[in-house]
Amino acid sequence: MYATVAPFLKQEAEVVALPRIIVKRWPGAGVDVLVNNAGMGRNNASLWDGSTASWVEMISTNVLGVCMCTREAIQVCVVSLCLHLGMVR
């Protein structure tokens, strides 16, 4: 079974809320796989004459969004692993 949760990646509060959303929606579940499939491009974002606003938007989604999702997923995975191994009660 799999389920998707899709936050607005440029909003850190939404990304940080993901573990709580997962626990509430699927009690006893955790994160087994994270697919960082967010990505965007803009036609007006070339290095030659690109818009700084477009660059910021793309970096916020393509880099920071991926980093924030990965950070939150790793924290959930580490806690789950420690619980599974009996390292935390």
C-alpha positions in Angstrom: 0.0 0.0 0.0 1.2 3.5 -0.7 -0.2 6.9 -0.2 0.8 10.3 -1.3 1.1 13.5 0.6 1.8 16.6 -1.4 2.7 19.7 0.5 3.4 23.1 -1.0 7.2 22.7 -1.0 8.1 26.4 -0.7 6.3 26.6 2.7 8.5 25.1 5.4 5.6 24.9 7.8 3.7 22.5 5.5 6.8 20.3 5.0 7.5 20.2 8.7 3.9 19.2 9.4 4.2 16.1 7.2 5.1 13.7 10.0 2.1 14.7 12.0 -0.1 14.4 9.0 1.2 10.9 8.3 0.7 9.7 11.9 -2.8 11.2 12.1 -3.9 9.8 8.7 -2.3 6.4 9.1 -1.8 5.5 12.7 1.2 3.2 13.2 2.6 4.0 9.8 5.8 5.6 9.0 7.9 6.7 6.0 9.4 3.8 4.1 10.1 5.6 0.8 10.5 9.3 -0.1 10.2 10.2 -3.7 11.5 13.7 -4.3 9.8 14.3 -7.6 9.2 18.0 -7.4 10.7 20.1 -10.0 9.9 23.1 -12.0 11.3 25.2 -14.8 10.6 28.6 -16.1 10.9 29.9 -19.6 12.3 33.2 -18.4 15.1 31.7 -16.2 18.1 31.5 -18.5 21.4 32.4 -17.2 21.8 35.0 -19.9 18.8 37.1 -19.3 16.8 35.2 -16.6 14.5 36.7 -14.1 15.8 36.6 -10.5 12.3 36.0 -9.3 12.1 32.9 -11.5 15.4 31.6 -10.2 14.3 32.0 -6.6 11.1 30.2 -7.3 12.9 27.3 -9.0 15.6 27.0 -6.3 13.0 27.2 -3.6 11.1 24.2 -5.1 13.9 22.2 -6.7 16.5 22.5 -4.0 15.1 23.7 -0.7 11.9 21.8 -1.0 13.8 18.5 -1.6 16.2 19.2 1.3 13.3 20.0 3.7 11.3 16.9 2.7 14.4 14.7 3.0 15.2 16.2 6.5 11.7 15.5 7.8 11.6 12.0 6.3 15.0 11.0 7.7 13.9 12.1 11.2 10.8 9.9 10.9 12.8 6.9 9.6 15.4 7.2 12.4 12.8 7.2 15.1 11.0 4.3 13.5 14.3 2.3 13.2 15.2 3.0 16.8 11.7 1.9 18.0 12.0 -1.2 15.8 15.4 -2.1 17.3 14.2 -1.4 20.8 16.6 1.5 21.3 13.7 3.9 22.3 10.7 3.0 24.4 
